[in-house]
Amino acid sequence: MYTPVAADVAKLRNQTGAGMMDSKKALVEAEGDFEKAIEILRKKGQKVAANRADRESTEGAVIAKVNENNTMGAIISLNCETDFVAKNEAFVELAYELAEMAITAASKEELLAADYHGISVAEKLTEQTGVIGEKIEIGRFERIEGPFVGAYIHAGNKIAAITSLSANVDGAAEAAKAVSMQIAAMNPIALDETQVSQETIDKELEIEREILTKEGKPANIIDNILKGKMQKFYKENTLVHQAFIKDGSLSVANYVKSVNEELKVVGFVRVSL
């Protein structure tokens, strides 16, 4: 019976991420054929993936990356089943690699089909499912572009945000990071009131109207009260109107304006687990 040498086991392990014993067994089964051993490990991954398809992958790592000239950014969540795997160094490293690839992918489907060292990203995720023994998948995929984009990843890799600013000016990098931290912490529902969905507005008005009616407010003044209620809602829930977390005397819009008179926030994306 073929007995693999340690160097071949190490080589297979490094290339696939499989454990030492799995690598050794694959080489024995393949009788030393390296490519066949890789295929054996991939088939194992497919089998494990099929068995765990109905599992919930609610843990993982959320990673944001921005291109070199700060005009495009992407966030992906690489999901798994347990926090133990989510904190694994190799798992986080893979999430960073995929986030880097996501910058140039138009969609999650395009990213999954992209080449990852000779195999597709989708095949790599299946392979890693077999190696780790947990369901591994890309959950969220978001991209944003603009004159200047900057990102922030919260400690623990559970939340990430990217901010798009209207211009690449002095101080833009610091401002984009600060606003991205704001987004991660305060989770705004929209950039400003014009981007809040009508469904959200209608629901908020319905809730507030019911409260005011139960309080006995006269019907003829409820509409005026609701205008003030909605202004407060926008201030608390839309990014540019929120109080800036680093200086509550400023709104986010005014903070950005303090960096440069013409600077504005023009977009953002946020992903969390």
DOMAR-285717 format. One line per 5 residues: number of its first residue (from 1); their letters; for each residue x, y, z of N, C-alpha, C. Coordinates in steps of 0.02 Angstrom, whole numbers, plus 50000, padded with zeros to 5 digits. Atoms other than C-alpha are relative to their C-alpha. Layout:
REM residues N
NUM	A	X/Y/Z/X/Y/Z/X/Y/Z; ...;
//
This chain:
REM residues 273
1	MYTPV	50042/49940/50000/50000/50000/50000/50044/50062/50000; 49962/49937/50005/50062/50173/49955/50000/50037/50067; 49994/49960/49939/50126/50273/50103/50027/50069/49982; 49978/49932/50020/50134/50462/50073/50055/50026/50045; 49947/49968/49960/50288/50557/50127/49973/50065/50030;
6	AADVA	50024/49942/49963/50269/50702/50247/49997/50063/49956; 49998/49940/50043/50316/50832/50114/49938/50003/49955; 50060/50001/50043/50171/50776/50001/49937/50016/50040; 50057/49985/49956/50048/50780/50145/49996/50074/50014; 49997/49928/49985/50105/50955/50190/49980/50041/49939;
11	KLRNQ	50015/49964/50062/50092/51012/50008/49924/49999/49987; 50072/50006/50011/49913/50946/49991/49961/50040/50053; 50033/49963/49946/49865/51020/50158/50003/50075/49987; 49993/49928/50013/49933/51191/50111/49957/50024/49942; 50037/49980/50059/49846/51192/49943/49924/49998/50011;
16	TGAGM	50073/50009/49992/49674/51134/50002/49973/50025/50067; 50023/49981/49933/49668/51184/50185/49974/49941/50040; 50024/50060/49966/49621/51005/50230/50046/49983/50059; 49961/50021/49943/49679/50929/50394/50053/49949/49980; 49944/50045/50015/49835/50822/50403/49976/49929/49985;
21	MDSKK	50024/50068/50009/49742/50657/50421/49958/49993/49937; 50040/50002/50061/49618/50698/50282/50045/50002/49938; 49953/49996/50056/49762/50745/50168/50036/49934/49989; 49965/50063/50004/49854/50585/50208/49955/49945/49971; 50048/50051/50025/49698/50477/50178/49986/50009/49926;
26	ALVEA	50014/49986/50071/49665/50564/50012/50058/49977/49956; 49941/50021/50038/49843/50532/49953/50005/49923/49997; 49999/50074/49999/49832/50348/50006/49948/49974/49950; 50053/50021/50046/49666/50329/49913/50018/50013/49927; 49980/49981/50068/49740/50415/49760/50065/49967/49979;
31	EGDFE	49937/50035/50012/49896/50308/49772/50055/50048/49977; 49947/49952/50012/50006/50461/49770/49987/50050/49944; 50017/49954/50054/49919/50550/49625/49973/50065/50032; 50016/49938/49964/49916/50730/49689/49934/50030/49975; 50061/49970/50027/49779/50794/49571/49939/49958/50018;
36	KAIEI	50056/50043/49981/49670/50643/49608/49983/50009/50074; 50011/49989/49928/49694/50673/49795/49960/50064/50011; 50038/49937/49994/49632/50852/49773/49927/49988/49981; 50068/50015/50022/49480/50787/49680/49962/49961/50053; 50031/50039/49946/49445/50663/49820/49977/50046/50057;
41	LRKKG	50017/49953/49947/49447/50803/49947/49941/50045/49979; 50055/49958/50024/49331/50910/49838/49934/49961/50000; 50060/50041/49998/49208/50767/49821/49975/49990/50071; 50019/50004/49930/49211/50748/50008/49964/50064/50021; 50031/49936/49985/49170/50932/50020/49930/50005/49972;
46	QKVAA	50067/50000/50030/49022/50911/49901/49951/49959/50042; 50043/50044/49960/48955/50769/50007/49981/50034/50066; 50013/49965/49937/48972/50869/50169/49953/50059/49987; 50042/49942/50016/48894/51022/50085/49928/49979/49989; 50068/50025/50011/48744/50919/50029/49967/49981/50065;
51	NRADR	50027/50021/49936/48722/50849/50203/49983/50058/50046; 50009/49943/49955/48729/51022/50283/49963/50058/49966; 50033/49947/50039/48629/51118/50153/49944/50035/50038; 50056/49970/49964/48484/51146/50272/50021/50032/50066; 49976/49969/49938/48594/51209/50415/49999/50076/49993;
56	ESTEG	49997/49927/50000/48591/51392/50465/50072/50024/50009; 49931/49972/49995/48753/51487/50434/49994/50072/50023; 50013/49933/49973/48723/51636/50548/50062/50033/50031; 49938/49971/49976/48902/51661/50607/50044/50015/49939; 49955/49988/50055/49050/51717/50503/50040/50063/50008;
61	AVIAK	49958/49940/50001/49157/51866/50454/49973/50047/49947; 50021/49947/50046/49101/52029/50374/50060/50044/49985; 49938/49965/50020/49242/52110/50276/49985/50052/49946; 50005/49947/50050/49250/52275/50181/50068/50014/49970; 49937/49983/50034/49383/52315/50052/49987/50056/49950;
66	VNENN	50005/49944/50046/49416/52469/49945/50059/49995/49952; 49946/50004/50048/49518/52480/49785/50053/50054/50013; 49942/49958/49986/49684/52573/49775/49987/50075/49993; 50013/49928/50009/49615/52738/49711/49936/50023/50035; 50058/49981/49958/49467/52738/49832/49939/50022/49960;
71	TMGAI	50059/49984/50039/49333/52741/49698/49949/49943/49999; 50045/50058/49998/49256/52569/49726/50013/49960/50063; 49993/50041/49940/49222/52466/49880/49950/49943/49999; 50045/50057/49996/49141/52300/49922/50000/49972/50071; 50006/50035/49936/49078/52209/50076/49971/49931/49986;
76	ISLNC	50031/50066/50002/49047/52023/50089/49997/49972/50071; 50000/50040/49938/48994/51913/50232/50013/49928/49979; 49986/50071/50009/49074/51742/50231/49971/49964/50060; 50039/50029/49946/48953/51639/50333/50020/49928/50016; 49988/50068/49977/48979/51482/50436/49949/49986/50056;
81	ETDFV	50050/50020/49951/48886/51391/50574/50018/50020/50072; 49981/49988/49931/48988/51427/50731/50050/50057/50005; 49954/49946/49987/49083/51571/50807/50072/49975/50003; 49933/50030/49997/49231/51453/50833/50033/50003/49932; 49973/49998/50068/49255/51438/50645/50008/50072/49977;
86	AKNEA	49998/49930/50022/49217/51623/50617/50063/50036/50024; 49940/49969/49973/49368/51668/50724/50064/49967/49976; 49941/50036/50024/49484/51545/50637/50039/50045/49951; 49957/49955/50040/49631/51638/50557/49994/49985/49925; 50004/50018/50070/49621/51542/50393/49932/50020/49970;
91	FVELA	50067/49981/50023/49433/51574/50380/49996/50075/49987; 50000/49928/50007/49455/51761/50407/50043/50022/49941; 49955/49984/50056/49599/51765/50282/49963/49987/49934; 50039/50015/50060/49485/51683/50152/49948/50055/49989; 50050/49947/50006/49351/51814/50188/50031/50063/49972;
96	YELAE	49965/49941/50027/49477/51953/50155/50016/49992/49926; 49985/50012/50071/49530/51873/49991/49938/50007/49957; 50061/49997/50039/49351/51856/49933/49973/50072/49996; 50021/49930/50001/49311/52036/49982/50041/50040/49949; 49957/49967/50050/49459/52093/49877/49976/49983/49929;
101	MAITA	50025/50021/50065/49391/51993/49730/49932/50032/49985; 50067/49973/50009/49217/52064/49758/50001/50071/49971; 49994/49932/50026/49278/52239/49713/49990/50002/49924; 50004/50001/50073/49287/52189/49530/49945/49953/49974; 50056/50044/50021/49135/52072/49528/49935/50040/50000;
106	ASKEE	50061/49961/50006/48969/52143/49470/49943/49974/50044; 50053/50030/49960/48865/52024/49576/50029/49942/50040; 49978/50058/49962/48875/51883/49701/50010/49940/49955; 49995/50056/50046/48846/51760/49559/50066/50003/49961; 49937/49992/50037/48994/51832/49463/50060/49984/50045;
111	LLAAD	49946/50016/49953/49103/51819/49619/50005/49925/50009; 49999/50072/49990/49054/51637/49646/50029/49963/49940; 49974/50032/50061/49101/51598/49466/50072/50019/49986; 49933/49975/50013/49267/51691/49475/50053/49948/50018; 49945/50048/49990/49433/51598/49470/50035/50012/50067;
116	YHGIS	49963/49997/49937/49512/51560/49638/50054/49946/49998; 49943/50045/50005/49683/51481/49609/49984/49936/49963; 50012/50058/50042/49622/51366/49472/49932/49968/50006; 50069/50024/49993/49447/51329/49537/49955/50060/50010; 50046/49944/49989/49291/51436/49554/49994/50014/50075;
121	VAEKL	50012/49983/49930/49251/51526/49715/49948/49952/50030; 50052/50046/49976/49096/51417/49731/50030/49932/50017; 49967/50064/49987/49205/51261/49719/50045/50004/50062; 49958/49990/49941/49324/51333/49849/49958/49997/50063; 50043/50000/49941/49180/51360/49970/49975/49929/50015;
126	TEQTG	50019/50070/49991/49121/51181/49942/50058/49960/50030; 49940/50033/49974/49298/51121/49971/50009/50014/50074; 49991/49981/49930/49309/51218/50133/49945/49973/50045; 50053/50032/49962/49141/51149/50189/50021/49929/50019; 49975/50068/49985/49219/50976/50177/50057/50001/50049;
131	VIGEK	49943/49995/49955/49378/51032/50265/49979/50016/50071; 50019/49975/49934/49293/51122/50408/49943/49959/50030; 50057/50039/49975/49136/51016/50420/49940/50043/50018; 50056/49954/49989/49020/51167/50425/49979/50029/49933; 50025/49966/50059/48911/51251/50295/50037/50067/49992;
136	IEIGR	49963/49939/50014/49017/51390/50217/49970/50032/49937; 50030/49967/50058/48936/51517/50100/50009/50075/50005; 50001/49927/50001/48938/51698/50047/49928/50021/50013; 50067/49977/49984/48789/51779/50130/49983/50064/49964; 50014/49935/50030/48786/51963/50086/50057/50021/49953;
141	FERIE	49952/49972/50048/48872/52047/49939/49976/50070/49983; 50019/49931/50014/48870/52237/49923/50060/50036/49969; 49947/49958/50030/48968/52357/49812/49976/50072/49996; 50016/49929/50007/48975/52546/49803/50059/50035/49967; 49946/49961/50030/49072/52670/49699/49984/50074/50007;
146	GPFVG	50009/49929/49994/49098/52857/49703/50066/50036/49992; 49938/49961/50005/49224/53000/49694/50052/49981/50053; 49955/50025/49948/49297/52939/49860/49961/49954/50046; 50032/50047/49954/49251/52785/49960/50050/49978/50054; 49960/50023/49945/49316/52731/50129/49960/49951/50042;
151	AYIHA	50034/50055/49966/49277/52583/50241/50020/49996/50074; 49986/50014/49929/49271/52526/50422/49974/49930/50015; 50020/50066/49976/49267/52350/50494/50001/50001/50076; 50003/49999/49927/49209/52339/50673/50038/49941/50030; 49962/50054/49966/49314/52236/50794/49958/49937/50006;
156	GNKIA	50036/50064/49998/49266/52053/50784/49971/49979/49934; 50021/50016/50069/49220/52061/50599/49926/49982/49994; 50072/50013/50004/49032/52061/50630/49961/50055/49964; 50032/49944/50034/48991/52231/50554/50053/50036/49959; 49956/49959/50041/49068/52329/50411/49957/50051/49962;
161	AITSL	50036/49948/50037/49020/52489/50321/50048/50035/49952; 49963/49961/50048/49077/52588/50170/49962/50064/49985; 50029/49934/50014/49045/52774/50140/50026/50027/49934; 49981/49966/50062/49046/52863/49973/49992/50076/50010; 50000/49927/49994/49092/53048/49976/50001/50032/49931;
166	SANVD	50009/49966/50064/49064/53178/49840/50065/50020/49966; 49937/49978/50030/49248/53219/49812/50060/49971/50037; 49937/50021/49970/49426/53162/49843/50039/50063/50019; 49968/49939/49976/49488/53308/49948/50043/49985/50061; 49961/50009/49939/49609/53331/50092/49952/49984/50058;
171	GAAEA	50042/50020/49943/49536/53243/50243/49945/49951/49982; 50054/50046/50021/49421/53131/50140/50007/49931/50031; 49989/50067/49972/49501/52971/50204/49977/49996/50072; 50020/49999/49929/49477/53018/50386/49924/50008/50006; 50072/49988/49997/49300/53081/50353/49961/49938/49981;
176	AKAVS	50035/50061/50022/49248/52924/50259/50003/49946/50053; 49995/50050/49947/49313/52813/50398/49955/50019/50059; 50041/49978/49943/49228/52918/50533/49925/49990/49986; 50071/50010/50017/49061/52914/50441/49984/49926/49995; 50011/50073/50002/49080/52727/50410/49993/49972/50071;
181	MQIAA	50008/50020/49930/49103/52705/50598/49931/50019/50025; 50067/49977/49982/48943/52806/50622/49948/49950/49973; 50048/50047/50032/48851/52691/50501/50000/49933/50036; 49995/50064/49964/48916/52536/50589/49965/50003/50067; 50027/49993/49932/48864/52601/50760/49925/50016/50001;
186	MNPIA	50068/49973/49995/48698/52688/50721/49951/49969/49950; 50042/50037/50047/48631/52583/50576/49944/50042/49970; 50052/49959/50032/48539/52720/50479/49962/49961/49948; 50041/50037/50048/48396/52662/50370/50006/50028/49929; 49993/49969/50065/48435/52783/50228/50049/50058/50005;
191	LDETQ	49954/49943/50001/48551/52924/50174/49965/50063/50027; 50039/49942/49976/48417/53059/50200/49926/49984/49991; 50072/50012/50002/48227/53079/50204/49975/49981/49931; 50023/50014/50068/48213/53069/50014/50010/49927/49982; 49986/50070/50017/48279/52891/50017/49966/49950/50048;
196	VSQET	50039/50044/49956/48164/52823/50153/49941/49974/49959; 50054/50029/50040/48039/52703/50074/49932/50025/50024; 50068/49978/49983/47857/52754/50068/49968/49952/50049; 50026/50051/49954/47814/52592/50157/50021/50015/50072; 49975/49983/49932/47924/52642/50305/49966/50062/50027;
201	IDKEL	50033/49937/49979/47850/52817/50310/49928/49987/50021; 50070/50014/49986/47672/52752/50304/49993/49962/50066; 50004/50040/49938/47706/52626/50443/50014/50044/50061; 49984/49955/49944/47786/52759/50554/49942/50047/50015; 50058/49955/49992/47640/52879/50525/49941/49964/50032;
206	EIERE	50054/50040/49972/47517/52741/50565/50010/49988/50075; 49985/50012/49930/47603/52700/50729/49991/50063/50042; 50004/49937/49962/47618/52882/50784/49929/50026/50002; 50070/49978/50000/47439/52923/50733/49959/49962/50051; 50037/50042/49952/47374/52778/50836/50016/50021/50071;
211	ILTKE	49980/49978/49933/47475/52835/50988/49966/50067/50018; 50029/49934/49988/47414/53015/50972/49924/49996/50010; 50072/50009/49993/47234/52959/50951/49983/49971/50069; 50012/50031/49934/47244/52850/51108/50014/50050/50056; 49986/49948/49950/47317/53000/51201/49945/50053/50002;
216	GKPAN	50055/49953/50000/47159/53096/51157/50014/50066/49964; 49984/49939/50037/47240/53224/51042/49944/50014/49949; 50053/49983/50049/47111/53318/50936/50022/49984/49928; 49985/50021/50069/47100/53256/50757/50028/50057/49958; 49980/49944/50042/47125/53431/50687/50072/50023/50011;
221	IIDNI	49930/49980/49989/47300/53450/50763/50048/49941/49993; 49957/50059/50006/47363/53272/50741/50048/50005/49941; 49958/49995/50060/47428/53307/50565/50061/50045/50012; 49944/49955/49985/47535/53452/50628/50050/49967/50046; 49955/50036/49953/47604/53346/50770/50040/49947/49962;
226	LKGKM	49967/50052/50038/47644/53208/50646/50059/50027/49960; 49945/49969/50037/47752/53328/50544/50062/50004/50044; 49944/49996/49953/47860/53358/50697/50027/49932/50017; 49979/50069/49984/47864/53172/50738/50044/49972/49944; 49961/50026/50056/47927/53131/50563/50067/50035/49994;
231	QKFYK	49935/49966/50001/48062/53264/50571/50047/49969/50051; 49960/50034/49949/48123/53182/50732/50022/49931/49976; 49985/50067/50027/48114/53011/50648/50057/50004/49950; 49947/49993/50049/48222/53071/50503/50066/50017/50033; 49939/49979/49966/48347/53151/50621/50033/49940/50035;
236	ENTLV	49973/50058/49964/48368/52989/50718/50020/49943/49954; 49992/50060/50041/48365/52867/50573/50031/50009/49931; 49966/49991/50064/48440/52947/50418/50070/50027/50012; 49929/49989/49986/48628/52960/50406/50019/50073/50005; 49974/49932/50001/48658/53142/50360/49970/50043/50055;
241	HQAFI	50032/49960/49948/48537/53205/50493/50016/49976/50071; 49983/50026/49934/48599/53095/50636/50052/50044/50034; 49947/49967/49962/48701/53173/50775/50064/49960/49991; 49935/50033/50011/48884/53135/50740/50025/49971/50065; 49984/50034/49938/48943/53007/50867/50063/50027/50034;
246	KDGSL	49938/49973/49971/49112/53092/50891/49991/50072/50026; 50014/49932/49978/49034/53264/50918/49925/50012/49992; 50072/49996/50003/48849/53270/50960/49972/50068/49983; 50023/49933/50019/48840/53456/50924/49994/50008/49925; 50002/49998/50072/48859/53418/50739/49957/49943/49972;
251	SVANY	50030/50055/50038/48751/53319/50619/50056/49969/49957; 49950/50032/50043/48844/53198/50506/50014/50045/49939; 49991/49955/50058/48814/53317/50359/50045/50059/50018; 49959/49942/49979/48889/53463/50457/50071/49980/50016; 49932/50024/49987/49037/53359/50513/50039/49996/49934;
256	VKSVN	49966/50007/50065/49079/53316/50332/50014/50069/49970; 49992/49932/50026/49054/53498/50285/50058/50036/50035; 49945/49969/49964/49180/53547/50419/50067/49978/49974; 49938/50024/50031/49311/53443/50329/50013/50039/49936; 49995/49960/50062/49276/53532/50165/49930/50028/49986;
261	EELKV	50064/49965/50009/49138/53659/50129/49955/49967/49948; 50039/50029/50054/49084/53568/49971/49988/49925/50008; 50002/50072/49993/49099/53390/50037/49932/49976/50025; 50064/50030/49979/48943/53281/50053/50006/49924/50001; 50007/50073/50002/48899/53101/50091/49950/49985/49944;
266	VGFVR	50045/50014/50057/48823/53029/49932/49975/49927/49999; 50024/50069/49998/48800/52846/49977/50035/49959/50054; 49969/50045/49952/48836/52704/50097/49971/49931/49995; 50026/50068/49992/48819/52518/50123/50024/49974/50068; 49984/50029/49935/48818/52420/50286/49979/49928/50000;
271	VSL	50016/50072/49995/48823/52233/50318/50016/49978/50071; 49987/50028/49933/48808/52144/50485/49973/49929/50004; 50024/50068/49989/48783/51968/50547/49944/50001/50052;
//
